[in-house]
């Protein structure tokens, strides 16, 4: 029942959730086909794809973005790849811990619905995705910035109105 409950709490339609899973799988396969010496993560939220990681050349950034943008159902691509040496396992582990700390801070903030924001961390930069109001977007970013070790916060939110949010809330 946990999976069904999480799907019900998600602000995306069930179709968008399924599409996001398919987009991530297909995009990862296309990136692997490029056979680049790189560390690349692909995250999809409501059909908006965030690409993070490192590639060795600027031209590789464009190649990855092109490959990902051709995946069916992708609405847009936010390319945050860096042209630099690939991050270390230690750096990636620290990023994972930082993501966990940010998520825990969202849970601690009683004025936020923690599950409304997806957190991706790369090189101590926290990327926030989700369908949120402008008020929530500011608050999520503020809380994320307050976490020790966060270097920068990048908002990749889809902004919805307060009325849209009210319509998404479960009714008793």
N, C-alpha and C positions, 0 to 999 in steps of 0.2 A: 504493500500500500504506500510505502514511502515514495516510490517513483511517481505514482499517480498524484499524490499530494504535492510533490515538488512541481509537477507539470501544471497543476491547478494554480499554484502560487505564482508561476511564471507570468510575466506580462506580455509574452509573445503568444500568438495563437499556437495551437498544437501543430498546425501545418508548418508554421515558421520554425518551431523547435525541431521538427523532423528535417526540414530543409537545411537548417544550420548544421545538423549532424552530417548530412550527406555532403554539404558544401565542404566542411572540414576534411572529410575523408577524400573526396575527389580532388580538392586543392592540394592536399598533402601528396597524393599520388602524382599529380602534375609537376609539383616541385621536385619530387624524387626523380622524375623522368629527365629533368634538366641536368642532373648529375653534377651539381655545383659543389665545390668545397665550401660548405656553408653550414650555419646553424639557423634554421628557419622555423618559426611557429606561425600557424594559421589559426585564427580564432574568428568564428562567425557568430553574430548576434543579430537576429531579425534581418538576416540576409546581407548585413554589412560586414565585410571581412577586414580584419585587422591583421597585418603581416608584421611580425617583429623578428628580431634576430640580427645576424650579421652575415654579410656576403663579402667576398674579397674585392669586388670591383663595382663601380657605379653602374656599369652596363648590366650587371647581374640583377641589380635592384629592379630595373625596368623589365627584364626578362621574367622575373618572378611575378611581378605585378601583372604583366600581360597574361601569363599562364593562369593565374588565379582569376583574373577578371573574365576569362572565357568559360569558367565553370557555370553551368546552368543554375539559374535562380539568384545569382549574385547581383545585388542592387548597386553596390559601390564597394570600392577598395580603399582602405587607409594604409598606405605603405610607410611603415616606420622602420624599415630595414636600415642598418648602418653599414657603410662600406668601411670595414676595418677587420682586424684579426678576430677570429672566432672566440667567443667567450669561453672561459674555463668551466669545468664541471663545478668547481667551488663557487664561482660567480652565479651559475644557474641555481645551485642549491641555496645560496643566499637569497636569490630572487624568489624562490619558492617559499622560503621562510617569511620573507617580507610580504608576499601575497597573503599568507596565512594571518599575519599580524594585522594587515589592513582589513581583511574580512572579519576578524575578531573585533576590531574597533567599530566596524559597522554594526555588529550585533550588540555591542555595548552601548552604542548611541541609540537610545530608546526612541528617538524621533525619526529613525530611518527604518525602512523595510529592507533589511540586509540582502535578501534574495533578489532585490530589484537591480543590483549592480554586479556585473561580472568584472573580476579583477585579473589583469594580466600584468606581470612585472618582468621587465627586461633591463638589465644594467642599472638597477635601482630606480628606474622610471616606472611609475605605476600608470597603466592605461585602464580607464574605467569605461565600461560599455553597459548599455541598458536602455530601457524606455522609461524615462523619468521626466518629471516637471523641471522647470528652470530652478525652482526653489530646491528640489531634491538634488539636482546636479551640483549646485553650489555647496550644499551641505556634505554630499559624498566627497567632493574634492577637498573641502576643508578638513574633514575627518582624516582622509588619506594623507594629506600634507602633514598632519600632526604626528604621524607614526615615525618613530625614530628610524633613520636609515633611508627614508624616501627622499630621493634627490629631486624628483620632478613628478608632477601629476598631469596627465594628458586626458582630457575629456573626449570620449568618442561616443557620447550619448546621443540617442534620438530623443529630442525634446517633445513632450506631449503636454497638452493643456491640463489644467486642474480638473476640468470637466471630463476629459478623456480618462484621467486617473480615477475619478469617482465612478465612471462606468465600468472600469476594470475590477473594482473592489467587489469581493463576494458579498452577496446579499443574504441576510438572515431569513 
